[in-house]
Amino acid sequence: MRRLAIVLLALLLASCGAQRHAAVKGKTVVRCATGSFQPNATAKLSYAGVAANGAVAYAKPGGNVLARFGKVNVNNYPTVFGVVGKVVTRQCKTAWYRVQLPVRPNGKTGYVRPWRLQLAPVRARIVVDISERRLTLYRSGKKLLSSPVAVGAPATPTPTGRFYVNQRLVPSDSSGPFGPGAIGISAFSNVLTGWAQGGPVAIHGTNEPWSIGHPVSNGCVRLPNAVLARIWPLAVAGTPVIIHA
């Protein structure tokens, strides 16, 4: 049994992101495996990374440049990333953040230097069930509200995957097709590649309330305007958005 316990302890310390405690002159020093990855998003809490002065995303730590971002995007909205986790040094300090990127292909991630980002906690999470045509919003892991939605038509389906809120836009006409607001997410249509800005997807209101509950959109998720108004103050930039079939 003693031998088994020693083996299990060795495996635990060798695991990705393991921390080691070493005594140095009577003090305990916490050490990590250099270059190990530590996730920091859970069902209850995640983080947004605000690039107040822009940022460069790399394919891997110290690797090739994937994309460059200014301090605001094409809609003049501050550049925000969904933070997946961090790569740490031997002293357990953050060397890189792994972040979700608002680019094609959907689900793309990259690595950004920590001094480029200001992290902010996010407690909301949005889940869209396409087959049920329903959106559910959670806060701190607890269901807060659920609503029927309109989703993409068969020819222009709503993309599935793990995304995040990357912009929040208020249209000049609240009686228009987006209703009182559009919560932009980091997803792009898989078929409307020729659309402006590459065919971005959003969760928004509608001036066609009859469409709620039906697969009729160009890929966006439509909510009743009254529900969008309830979600708006909670779905801050960086909020995780999970869309599944």
Sequence and secondary structure as in RCSB ss.txt:
>XXXX:A:sequence
MRRLAIVLLALLLASCGAQRHAAVKGKTVVRCATGSFQPNATAKLSYAGVAANGAVAYAKPGGNVLARFGKVNVN
NYPTVFGVVGKVVTRQCKTAWYRVQLPVRPNGKTGYVRPWRLQLAPVRARIVVDISERRLTLYRSGKKLLSSPVA
VGAPATPTPTGRFYVNQRLVPSDSSGPFGPGAIGISAFSNVLTGWAQGGPVAIHGTNEPWSIGHPVSNGCVRLPN
AVLARIWPLAVAGTPVIIHA
>XXXX:A:secstr
 HHHHHHHHHHHHHSTT EEEEEETTEEEEEE TT EEE   SS EEEEE TT EEEESSTTS EEEEE SB TT
S B EEEEEEEEE TTS EEEEEEE SSSSTT EEEE GGG EEEEE EEEEEETTTTEEEEEETTEEEEEEE B
EE TTS    EEEEEEEEE  S TTSTTTT EEEEEEE SS TTSGGG EEEEE  S GGGTTSEEESS EE  H
HHHHHHTTTS TT EEEEE 
